[in-house]
């Protein structure tokens, strides 16, 4: 009983961490269907484990009627689980959810087979699943992975990966995130060396101009590294090379005076 109360307190506390709209405990307890559904499930799951399965299913159905969230009493849910909004969420019997997971409305943790046994997903800790996503089959979603809204995932997802699309595809793995962070830092350092900072410090975003500039910075950095190696080799052979400091490129801004001069030119 003590563990149950502690778990309930953690479920309430995690709402304030993940929902900036939450104002006080009374509001959360009385108006958050995700919290209601989890409370119902904690009770029904206990009954399910005690083999009182009919009553467990009845409580699960009451929860579905009152919250719009269907969680089978056989599903295993970890601590600090948060369902935001919640309407239309379905969690199957053999689903397993780790600690500190977050899912949004319309999410389905469903099965793809009619055979008995493990047929629903397993989520690691800190997994986030966006609105409308479908995670289907006895697959494993690794720790801290993110599933984009409306994605359909039918294959295992590695740790810290991001999955989007139908069917779900991994757009960034843990290793790719680390590589992208290192490359972004390298770009910023090299752009600062050139005196150019308009695009060197851009975040990873679908901006074709920023992408082109970043690719140019990567190419220039590679050429610069090759030149440094060539200079070192020539010095070892006894050649003297004068190394000049790179000139500052100045601010990357459009000069309004240029437009004013264009406007002042007479029409031909």
C-alpha positions in Angstrom: 0.0 0.0 0.0 2.9 2.3 0.8 4.5 1.6 -2.5 1.2 2.3 -4.3 0.8 5.7 -2.6 4.4 6.6 -3.5 3.8 5.6 -7.1 0.6 7.7 -7.3 2.4 10.7 -5.9 5.1 10.3 -8.5 2.5 10.1 -11.2 1.0 13.4 -10.1 4.4 15.1 -9.7 5.5 14.1 -13.2 2.5 16.1 -14.6 4.0 19.3 -13.4 7.3 18.5 -14.9 5.9 17.8 -18.4 2.8 20.0 -18.7 3.3 23.7 -18.2 -0.5 24.1 -18.1 -0.8 22.2 -14.8 -1.4 24.7 -12.0 -2.1 22.8 -8.8 -2.6 19.3 -7.5 -6.4 19.7 -7.1 -6.7 20.6 -10.8 -4.6 17.7 -11.9 -6.6 15.2 -9.8 -9.9 16.4 -11.0 -9.4 17.4 -14.7 -6.6 15.3 -16.1 -7.9 12.1 -17.8 -4.4 10.7 -18.2 -4.0 10.7 -14.4 -7.4 9.1 -14.0 -6.6 6.4 -16.5 -3.3 5.6 -14.8 -5.0 5.4 -11.3 -7.6 3.0 -12.7 -4.9 0.9 -14.3 -2.8 0.6 -11.2 -5.9 -0.9 -9.5 -7.0 -3.1 -12.4 -3.4 -4.4 -13.0 -3.2 -5.4 -9.3 -6.4 -7.3 -9.6 -5.2 -8.9 -12.9 -2.0 -10.1 -11.1 -4.2 -11.6 -8.3 -6.1 -13.5 -10.9 -9.3 -11.5 -10.4 -9.5 -10.9 -14.1 -13.2 -10.2 -14.7 -13.2 -7.4 -12.1 -10.0 -6.1 -13.6 -11.6 -5.9 -17.1 -14.7 -4.2 -15.6 -12.5 -1.4 -14.0 -10.6 -1.1 -17.3 -13.8 -0.6 -19.2 -15.1 2.0 -16.7 -11.8 3.9 -17.2 -12.3 3.7 -21.0 -15.8 5.1 -20.7 -14.8 8.0 -18.4 -11.4 9.0 -19.9 -11.4 7.8 -23.5 -8.2 5.9 -22.8 -8.1 2.1 -23.0 -5.4 0.3 -21.1 -5.6 -3.5 -20.8 -5.2 -4.5 -17.2 -2.5 -7.0 -18.3 -0.2 -4.2 -19.6 2.8 -3.5 -17.4 3.5 0.2 -16.8 6.5 1.7 -15.0 6.7 4.7 -12.8 6.1 8.4 -13.7 4.1 7.5 -16.8 2.4 10.5 -18.3 -0.4 10.5 -20.9 -1.0 14.0 -22.2 -4.6 14.8 -23.3 -5.1 11.0 -23.8 -8.2 10.7 -25.9 -7.9 7.6 -28.2 -4.9 6.0 -26.5 -4.9 2.2 -26.7 -2.4 0.0 -24.8 -2.6 -3.7 -25.4 -2.4 -6.6 -22.9 1.3 -7.6 -23.3 2.6 -4.1 -23.7 5.5 -3.1 -21.4 6.3 0.5 -20.6 9.4 1.6 -18.8 9.8 4.5 -16.3 9.4 8.2 -17.2 7.7 7.6 -20.5 5.4 10.1 -22.2 2.7 9.4 -24.8 0.2 11.8 -26.4 -3.4 11.4 -27.6 -4.3 8.9 -30.3 -1.3 6.6 -29.6 -1.7 2.9 -30.1 0.6 0.2 -28.6 -1.0 -2.6 -30.5 -0.5 -6.1 -31.8 -0.2 -7.5 -35.3 -1.0 -11.2 -34.5 -4.0 -13.1 -33.2 -1.8 -15.7 -31.6 -1.4 -15.7 -27.8 1.9 -14.7 -26.2 3.9 -11.5 -26.5 2.3 -9.5 -29.2 2.6 -5.8 -28.1 5.5 -3.4 -27.9 8.1 -2.9 -25.1 9.1 0.7 -24.4 12.4 1.5 -22.6 12.7 4.3 -20.1 12.3 8.0 -21.2 10.5 7.1 -24.4 8.3 9.8 -26.0 5.6 8.9 -28.5 3.9 11.7 -30.5 0.2 12.1 -31.1 -1.4 9.6 -33.4 1.6 7.3 -33.6 1.1 3.5 -33.9 3.7 1.2 -32.5 2.7 -2.3 -33.5 3.9 -5.8 -32.7 6.3 -7.4 -30.2 9.0 -4.9 -30.9 11.3 -3.0 -28.6 11.7 0.8 -28.5 15.0 1.6 -26.9 15.6 4.0 -24.0 15.1 7.7 -24.7 13.8 7.0 -28.3 11.4 9.4 -29.8 8.5 8.5 -32.1 7.1 11.3 -34.3 3.4 12.1 -34.6 1.4 9.8 -36.8 4.4 7.5 -37.4 3.7 3.7 -37.9 6.5 1.7 -36.3 6.7 -2.1 -36.8 10.4 -2.7 -36.3 12.7 -2.3 -33.3 14.0 1.2 -32.5 17.5 1.6 -31.1 18.2 3.8 -28.0 18.0 7.5 -28.4 16.8 7.2 -32.0 14.2 9.4 -33.7 11.6 7.7 -35.9 9.1 9.4 -38.3 6.9 8.5 -41.2 4.8 5.6 -42.6 6.3 3.1 -42.3 8.5 4.5 -39.5 12.1 5.2 -40.5 15.0 6.2 -38.3 16.1 9.8 -39.1 18.7 10.0 -36.4 20.4 7.4 -34.3 22.4 7.9 -31.1 25.7 7.8 -33.0 24.4 10.2 -35.7 23.3 12.6 -32.9 26.8 12.6 -31.4 28.4 13.0 -34.9 26.0 15.9 -35.7 26.8 17.6 -32.5 30.5 17.3 -33.0 30.2 18.5 -36.6 28.1 21.5 -35.6 30.7 22.5 -33.0 33.4 22.2 -35.7 31.4 24.4 -38.0 31.0 27.1 -35.4 34.7 27.1 -34.6 35.7 27.3 -38.2 33.1 29.9 -39.0 34.4 32.0 -36.1 37.9 31.6 -37.6 36.7 32.9 -40.9 34.9 35.8 -39.2 31.6 34.5 -40.5 28.7 33.7 -38.1 25.5 34.2 -40.1 25.0 30.5 -40.8 27.8 28.8 -38.9 25.9 28.6 -35.7 22.6 27.4 -37.2 20.8 24.4 -35.7 20.0 21.3 -37.6 16.9 22.3 -39.5 15.3 21.8 -43.0 16.6 25.1 -44.3 18.2 24.6 -47.8 20.2 27.8 -47.5 21.6 26.9 -44.1 22.3 23.4 -45.3 24.2 24.7 -48.4 26.3 27.1 -46.3 27.0 24.4 -43.7 28.2 22.0 -46.5 30.4 24.8 -47.8 31.9 25.3 -44.3 32.6 21.5 -44.1 34.3 21.6 -47.5 36.4 24.6 -46.6 37.4 23.0 -43.4 38.5 19.9 -45.2 40.5 22.0 -47.7 42.0 24.0 -44.9 43.2 20.9 -43.1 44.8 19.6 -46.3 46.6 22.9 -46.7 47.9 22.8 -43.2 49.3 19.3 -43.8 50.9 20.4 -47.1 52.6 23.4 -45.3 53.9 21.1 -42.6 55.3 18.7 -45.2 57.0 21.5 -47.2 58.5 22.9 -44.0 60.0 19.5 -43.2 61.6 19.6 -46.7 63.2 23.0 -45.9 60.8 25.4 -47.7 59.8 28.6 -46.0 56.2 29.6 -46.3 54.6 32.9 -45.3 51.3 32.2 -43.5 49.0 35.2 -43.6 46.1 35.7 -41.1 42.7 35.2 -42.7 40.9 38.5 -43.3 37.7 39.2 -41.4 34.7 38.8 -43.7 32.7 41.5 -41.9 29.0 41.4 -41.1 26.8 39.3 -43.4 24.1 41.9 -43.9 22.6 43.5 -46.9 23.6 47.1 -47.3 20.5 49.3 -47.4 22.5 52.0 -49.2 23.0 49.8 -52.2 19.2 49.6 -52.6 18.9 53.4 -52.1 21.5 53.9 -54.9 19.6 51.5 -57.2 16.4 53.4 -56.6 18.0 56.7 -57.4 19.3 55.6 -60.8 17.1 57.1 -63.6 15.0 54.8 -65.7 16.4 54.3 -69.2 
